[in-house]
Amino acid sequence: MEKIIILILEDNENDIDLIRYELEKISSETVFLITRNKNEYINSLTNNEPDIILSDYNLPDIDGEEVLSLLRERNSDTPFILVSGTIGEEKAVELMRNGANDFIVKNNLKKLIPTIEREINAYKSRKKAKEDHAELIKLKAAVNQSPTIIVMTDIKGNAEYVNPRFTEVTGYTLDEVKNKNPRILTSGEMTDEEYSEMWNTITEGNIWKSEFLNRKKNGKLYWEGATVGPVFDENKRITNFLKLSQDITDKKQLIKELLKEKEALVASNNELEQFAYITSHDLQEPLRMVSSFTDLLMKKYSDKLNEEARSYMNFAINGAKRMQMQIQGLLTYSRVSTRSNPFEKISLNEVLKEALMNISASVKESGAQIESADLPVVLGDKYLLLSVFQNLIGNAVKFRKDGIVPKINILATDTRISDKIEVSISDNGIGIPEKDIDKIFFIFQRLHSQDKYQGTGIGLAVVKKIIEKHGGEIHVESVLNEGTKFIFSLIKGSL
């Protein structure tokens, strides 16, 4: 039940009782605020929002005119009813001209309830209208100041309203487009089928989203990303259509430039990979000759060389062998992009089994303990994924701590991306210094000397390239002297 707050200004207790007795017949729940003098009246106005005020005319320190004046000074249109038995009709009419809503004689209080209900209803209607008007003003300000282009049309698609942002972007004012179809912006670059699809969608009561290439008043073209939809009345009938859009010309241009740069970068990378492949392939033969003849010289003339010369020959032989390994690594790196098989469903359990067979000698020599959960089926190239597992498990074995048995754990988990799984390979090895974490996937990056840990510095670069070729990502977590975990994602083979 709605509550009515009634402020009564009266200093006669008997009259207060009579008024309250009469008001108890009101069907709504009532709250009475009784004030007997000027200060109580002012305090009550300050601290409350009464729905109606009932006031005597003659009070010890204030009269009815001042009571009404204090109320209206607050810009309040709360209904004010004079309840008095001491003033004449002429004074009552004067007060009503000054803003009082009605006058009731104390000996006729039966008129009080219908008068109160009438005035409260009128007051609440006025209050609701003011609130609605205030909301309308705020809404209008928001629409006029919106950075979004707003167009309202009738059910035939003719413009009824456009906001200032529309004028700012297109150059057309409301007067120029009113009662006209927004196709005045048509650039000639969009097909009739696109417009028909939009019209069919919105007239069926649905939302349509797309991009338009439009033409401004000055003839310049611009792109807008638009959402168009119907406006319904209370009976669910379409009364208007509303289009909200943004000028996305700069965004489209940026995307175009980025795509152009991407194409150029892809072409450049392809050229570099081809160059790396051809160069490394062509270098193998002369390097093989250098290595072979240096080896032959060492075997044939070793007894005729002093210790220093033999040391130099060994340096040359070892250098040639390392160069051969690096060329082989470079070939492998370039082949990731230039030579791969079509993707198919691959069992990672089978890939792991084969990888462990290929590195069984180092696993056996180190005494490594390798545990693996059941691994899923993925989409990929078996040869390339075999290289990933061999590299990562081989590194876990290689970079072990002295005197500590390597422990390697392989897990697979689902990701929040429905078509991806994550594989992790963790170890208890030497770990990676935090400052070097960002370097390890770059080609030819080595963190240790050749004497301590042999290698080319290409393996992890190859792994990263393979994972990215498979539509995944790879990252590493490591704590120095505690261990390392490589985590990479692959596409599920069930799709």
C-alpha positions in Angstrom: 0.0 0.0 0.0 1.3 3.5 -0.9 2.3 5.7 2.0 1.2 9.3 2.2 3.2 11.8 4.3 1.0 14.7 5.6 2.5 17.7 7.3 0.1 19.4 9.7 0.9 23.0 11.0 -1.6 23.6 13.9 -1.1 24.8 17.5 -4.5 23.8 18.8 -4.4 20.2 20.1 -8.2 19.7 19.8 -8.0 20.7 16.1 -5.0 18.4 15.6 -7.0 15.5 17.0 -10.0 16.3 14.9 -7.9 16.5 11.7 -6.1 13.2 12.5 -9.4 11.5 13.3 -10.8 12.6 9.9 -7.7 11.6 8.0 -7.6 8.1 9.5 -10.5 7.3 7.0 -8.0 7.6 4.1 -7.5 4.2 2.5 -3.8 4.7 2.1 -1.3 4.3 4.9 -0.6 7.8 6.4 2.4 9.3 8.2 1.7 12.5 10.2 4.3 15.2 10.7 2.8 17.5 13.5 4.3 21.0 13.7 3.1 23.7 16.0 5.3 26.8 15.2 7.6 28.3 12.7 10.8 26.6 13.7 9.2 23.1 13.7 7.6 23.8 10.4 10.9 24.9 8.8 12.8 21.9 10.3 10.2 19.5 9.0 10.3 20.9 5.5 14.1 20.7 5.6 14.2 17.0 6.7 11.2 15.6 4.9 9.4 15.5 1.6 5.7 15.7 2.5 3.1 14.8 0.0 0.7 17.5 1.2 0.6 20.3 3.8 -2.4 21.3 5.9 -2.0 24.6 7.7 -4.0 26.8 10.0 -3.9 30.5 9.2 -3.4 32.1 12.6 -0.4 30.7 14.7 1.6 32.4 17.5 4.7 33.3 15.4 3.6 32.8 11.8 0.5 33.2 9.6 -0.8 31.3 6.6 0.7 33.7 4.1 4.2 33.3 5.5 3.8 29.5 5.7 2.9 29.4 2.0 5.7 31.8 1.2 8.3 29.7 2.9 7.1 26.6 1.0 7.2 28.2 -2.4 10.6 29.8 -1.8 11.9 26.3 -1.8 10.6 25.9 -5.4 8.3 23.3 -4.0 4.9 22.7 -5.6 3.8 20.4 -2.8 0.0 20.8 -2.4 -0.9 23.4 0.3 -4.4 23.4 1.8 -5.5 26.0 4.3 -7.6 24.6 7.1 -9.0 27.5 9.2 -12.1 28.8 10.8 -11.0 32.4 11.3 -10.5 33.9 7.9 -13.1 35.0 5.4 -13.6 34.0 1.8 -11.8 37.0 0.5 -8.5 36.2 2.3 -8.9 32.5 1.3 -9.2 33.6 -2.4 -6.1 35.8 -2.1 -4.1 32.9 -0.7 -5.2 30.6 -3.5 -4.1 33.2 -6.0 -0.7 33.2 -4.3 -0.3 29.5 -4.6 -2.6 27.7 -2.1 -4.4 24.7 -3.6 -7.6 24.9 -1.6 -9.3 26.2 1.6 -11.3 24.2 4.0 -13.3 25.5 7.0 -12.6 23.6 10.2 -16.3 23.0 10.9 -16.6 21.2 7.5 -13.7 18.7 7.7 -15.6 16.1 5.7 -14.3 17.8 2.6 -10.8 17.2 3.7 -10.3 13.6 2.5 -11.5 14.1 -1.1 -9.6 17.4 -1.4 -6.4 15.7 -0.1 -6.8 12.7 -2.5 -7.5 15.0 -5.4 -4.5 17.3 -4.7 -2.1 14.4 -4.0 -3.0 12.7 -7.3 -2.6 16.0 -9.2 0.7 16.6 -7.4 2.1 13.1 -8.2 1.1 13.5 -11.8 3.0 16.8 -11.9 5.9 15.3 -10.1 6.0 12.3 -12.6 5.8 14.7 -15.5 8.7 16.7 -14.2 10.8 13.6 -13.6 9.9 12.4 -17.1 10.8 15.8 -18.5 14.1 15.8 -16.7 14.9 12.3 -18.0 14.0 13.4 -21.5 16.3 16.4 -21.2 19.2 14.1 -20.0 18.5 11.7 -22.8 18.4 14.4 -25.4 21.7 15.8 -24.1 23.2 12.3 -24.3 22.0 11.8 -27.8 23.1 15.2 -29.0 26.6 14.9 -27.4 27.1 11.2 -28.3 30.2 10.3 -30.3 28.0 7.7 -32.1 26.1 8.6 -35.3 22.3 8.2 -34.5 19.6 8.2 -37.2 15.9 7.5 -36.5 13.6 6.8 -39.5 9.9 6.1 -40.0 8.7 2.6 -41.0 9.3 3.5 -44.7 13.0 4.3 -43.9 12.7 8.0 -44.2 14.8 10.1 -41.7 12.9 11.7 -38.8 15.9 12.6 -36.7 19.7 12.7 -36.9 22.0 13.8 -34.1 24.9 16.4 -34.4 27.5 13.7 -34.8 25.7 12.7 -38.1 26.0 16.2 -39.4 29.7 16.4 -38.2 30.6 13.2 -40.2 28.4 13.5 -43.3 28.0 17.3 -43.7 24.2 17.0 -44.0 21.9 18.8 -41.5 18.7 17.4 -40.1 16.7 19.8 -42.4 18.6 18.4 -45.5 17.8 14.8 -44.7 14.5 14.9 -43.0 11.8 12.8 -44.7 14.5 11.5 -47.1 15.9 8.0 -47.3 19.4 7.7 -45.8 20.4 6.3 -49.2 21.3 9.8 -50.1 24.6 8.7 -48.6 25.0 5.8 -51.0 28.5 5.6 -52.5 27.7 3.4 -55.4 30.2 0.9 -54.0 27.6 -1.2 -52.1 25.4 -3.7 -53.9 21.6 -3.6 -53.9 21.6 -7.1 -52.4 23.4 -5.7 -49.3 20.7 -3.1 -48.8 18.0 -5.6 -49.4 19.4 -8.0 -46.8 19.5 -5.2 -44.3 15.9 -4.1 -45.0 14.5 -7.7 -44.9 16.3 -8.3 -41.6 15.0 -5.2 -39.8 11.5 -5.3 -41.1 11.2 -8.8 -39.7 12.0 -7.4 -36.3 15.7 -8.4 -36.1 19.0 -6.5 -35.6 21.3 -6.1 -38.6 25.1 -5.3 -38.3 27.5 -4.6 -41.0 29.8 -2.0 -42.6 28.8 0.7 -45.2 31.0 2.5 -47.6 29.1 5.9 -47.8 29.6 9.2 -49.5 29.6 12.6 -47.6 28.0 15.7 -48.8 31.4 16.9 -50.1 31.7 13.7 -52.1 34.4 12.1 -50.0 33.9 8.4 -49.1 33.9 7.1 -45.6 33.3 3.8 -43.8 30.9 3.3 -41.0 30.3 0.3 -38.8 26.5 0.2 -38.3 23.9 -1.5 -36.2 20.3 -1.1 -37.4 17.2 -2.3 -35.6 13.5 -1.8 -35.2 11.7 0.3 -32.5 8.5 -1.3 -31.1 5.5 0.2 -29.4 3.7 -1.4 -26.4 1.8 -3.7 -28.8 5.1 -5.0 -30.3 4.5 -3.2 -33.6 7.4 -1.6 -35.4 7.0 2.2 -35.3 10.5 3.3 -36.3 14.0 2.1 -37.2 17.2 3.2 -35.4 20.7 3.2 -36.8 23.7 3.5 -34.5 27.1 3.8 -36.2 30.7 4.8 -36.0 33.0 6.4 -38.5 35.6 3.6 -39.0 37.4 5.0 -42.0 40.7 5.4 -40.1 40.3 1.9 -38.7 39.7 0.4 -42.1 42.7 2.3 -43.5 44.9 1.1 -40.6 43.8 -2.5 -41.2 44.5 -2.2 -44.9 48.0 -0.9 -44.2 48.7 -3.6 -41.6 47.6 -6.3 -44.1 49.9 -4.8 -46.7 52.7 -4.8 -44.2 51.9 -8.3 -43.2 52.0 -9.5 -46.8 55.3 -7.7 -47.3 56.7 -9.3 -44.1 55.5 -12.8 -45.1 57.1 -12.4 -48.5 60.3 -11.1 -46.9 60.3 -14.0 -44.5 59.7 -16.5 -47.3 62.6 -15.0 -49.2 64.8 -15.2 -46.1 63.9 -18.8 -45.5 64.6 -19.7 -49.1 67.9 -17.8 -48.9 68.8 -19.6 -45.7 67.9 -23.0 -47.2 69.7 -22.4 -50.4 72.8 -20.9 -48.8 73.1 -23.5 -46.1 72.5 -26.3 -48.6 75.2 -24.9 -50.9 77.6 -24.4 -48.1 77.5 -28.1 -47.1 79.6 -29.4 -49.9 82.6 -27.0 -49.6 82.4 -27.3 -45.8 82.4 -31.1 -46.1 85.6 -30.8 -48.3 87.3 -28.6 -45.7 86.3 -31.0 -42.9 87.4 -34.1 -44.8 90.7 -32.8 -46.0 91.6 -31.3 -42.6 90.8 -34.7 -41.1 92.9 -36.4 -43.8 95.8 -34.0 -43.2 95.6 -34.7 -39.4 95.7 -38.5 -40.0 98.5 -38.5 -42.6 100.8 -35.9 -41.2 100.1 -35.9 -37.5 103.4 -37.5 -36.7 105.3 -34.8 -38.6 103.5 -31.9 -36.7 104.5 -30.5 -33.4 102.1 -30.3 -30.5 101.1 -26.7 -31.3 100.3 -27.5 -34.9 98.3 -30.6 -33.9 96.3 -28.3 -31.5 95.6 -25.9 -34.4 94.5 -28.8 -36.6 92.1 -30.0 -33.9 90.7 -26.5 -33.6 90.1 -26.4 -37.3 88.5 -29.9 -37.4 86.2 -29.1 -34.4 85.2 -25.8 -35.9 84.3 -27.4 -39.2 82.2 -29.9 -37.4 80.4 -27.2 -35.4 79.8 -25.3 -38.6 78.3 -28.4 -40.2 76.0 -28.8 -37.2 74.9 -25.2 -37.4 74.2 -25.5 -41.2 72.2 -28.6 -40.5 70.2 -26.7 -37.9 69.7 -23.8 -40.2 68.3 -26.2 -42.8 66.0 -27.7 -40.3 64.8 -24.2 -39.2 64.1 -23.2 -42.9 62.4 -26.5 -43.7 59.7 -25.9 -41.0 58.1 -23.4 -43.3 59.2 -24.7 -46.7 58.7 -28.4 -46.3 55.9 -29.9 -44.2 53.2 -32.5 -44.6 49.4 -31.8 -44.6 48.0 -31.7 -41.1 46.3 -34.9 -40.0 45.2 -36.5 -36.7 48.3 -37.4 -34.7 48.5 -39.4 -31.5 50.9 -37.5 -29.2 51.4 -40.8 -27.3 52.9 -42.3 -30.5 54.9 -39.1 -31.1 56.3 -39.3 -27.5 57.1 -43.1 -27.9 59.1 -42.5 -31.1 60.9 -39.4 -29.6 62.0 -41.4 -26.6 63.3 -44.2 -28.9 65.4 -41.6 -30.9 67.0 -40.2 -27.7 67.1 -43.5 -25.8 70.9 -43.4 -25.5 71.1 -40.1 -23.7 68.1 -41.0 -21.6 69.7 -44.3 -20.5 73.1 -42.7 -19.9 71.6 -40.0 -17.7 69.3 -42.4 -15.8 66.4 -39.9 -16.5 63.0 -40.8 -15.1 60.3 -39.8 -17.5 56.6 -39.8 -16.5 53.7 -39.0 -18.9 50.0 -38.8 -18.6 47.8 -40.1 -21.4 48.3 -37.6 -24.2 45.5 -36.6 -26.7 45.2 -36.7 -30.4 46.0 -33.4 -32.2 46.0 -32.0 -35.7 49.5 -31.6 -37.1 52.6 -32.9 -38.9 54.0 -35.9 -37.1 57.6 -35.2 -38.3 57.5 -31.6 -36.9 55.9 -32.6 -33.6 58.4 -35.4 -33.2 61.1 -32.7 -33.4 59.4 -30.6 -30.7 59.3 -33.6 -28.2 62.9 -34.6 -29.0 64.2 -31.1 -28.5 62.4 -30.4 -25.3 62.9 -33.8 -23.6 66.5 -33.8 -24.9 67.2 -30.4 -23.4 65.7 -31.6 -20.1 68.1 -34.5 -20.1 71.1 -32.4 -21.2 70.6 -29.5 -18.8 70.5 -31.6 -15.7 72.1 -30.9 -12.4 75.3 -32.7 -11.5 74.7 -35.8 -9.3 70.9 -35.4 -9.6 68.7 -37.9 -11.5 66.7 -36.0 -14.1 63.0 -36.2 -13.5 60.8 -35.2 -16.5 57.0 -34.9 -16.3 54.7 -34.6 -19.4 51.1 -33.5 -19.0 48.2 -32.4 -21.2 45.3 -30.3 -20.1 42.3 -28.6 -21.8 42.4 -24.8 -22.2 39.7 -22.2 -21.9 39.8 -22.1 -25.7 37.6 -25.0 -26.8 39.6 -26.2 -29.7 43.0 -26.1 -28.0 44.9 -28.4 -25.6 48.0 -27.5 -23.6 51.1 -29.8 -23.2 53.7 -29.1 -20.5 57.2 -30.7 -20.2 58.8 -30.0 -16.9 62.1 -31.0 -15.4 64.2 -30.6 -12.2 67.3 -29.3 -14.0 69.5 -26.3 -13.8 66.8 -23.8 -14.7 67.1 -20.6 -16.7 68.2 -17.2 -15.3 65.3 -14.8 -15.3 67.2 -12.3 -17.5 67.6 -14.9 -20.2 64.0 -16.1 -20.3 63.1 -13.8 -23.2 66.2 -14.8 -25.3 65.9 -18.6 -25.5 63.6 -18.8 -28.5 65.9 -16.7 -30.7 67.9 -18.5 -33.3 71.6 -19.1 -32.4 71.0 -18.0 -28.8 73.2 -20.0 -26.4 73.3 -19.5 -22.7 76.2 -21.8 -22.0 79.7 -22.4 -23.4 80.3 -25.1 -26.0 82.6 -26.9 -23.6 80.0 -27.3 -21.0 76.9 -28.0 -23.1 77.2 -28.8 -26.8 74.6 -27.5 -29.3 73.9 -25.0 -32.0 71.4 -22.7 -30.3 68.8 -23.4 -33.0 66.7 -26.1 -31.3 64.3 -23.9 -29.3 63.9 -21.5 -32.2 62.8 -24.5 -34.3 60.4 -25.6 -31.6 58.8 -22.2 -31.4 58.4 -22.0 -35.2 56.8 -25.5 -35.3 54.3 -24.7 -32.5 53.3 -21.4 -34.2 52.9 -23.2 -37.6 50.5 -25.5 -35.7 48.4 -22.5 -34.6 49.7 -22.6 -31.0 51.9 -20.7 -28.6 54.8 -21.6 -26.4 56.2 -20.1 -23.3 58.5 -21.1 -20.5 58.5 -21.0 -16.7 61.7 -21.5 -14.9 63.4 -21.1 -11.5 67.2 -21.1 -11.5 68.6 -24.3 -9.9 65.1 -25.7 -9.5 63.9 -26.6 -12.9 62.1 -25.5 -16.1 58.6 -26.1 -17.6 57.8 -25.5 -21.3 54.1 -25.1 -22.0 52.7 -25.2 -25.6 49.3 -25.3 -27.1 48.1 -27.4 -30.1 44.7 -27.9 -31.9 42.6 -30.8 -30.8 42.5 -33.7 -33.3 38.8 -34.4 -32.6 37.6 -31.3 -34.6 
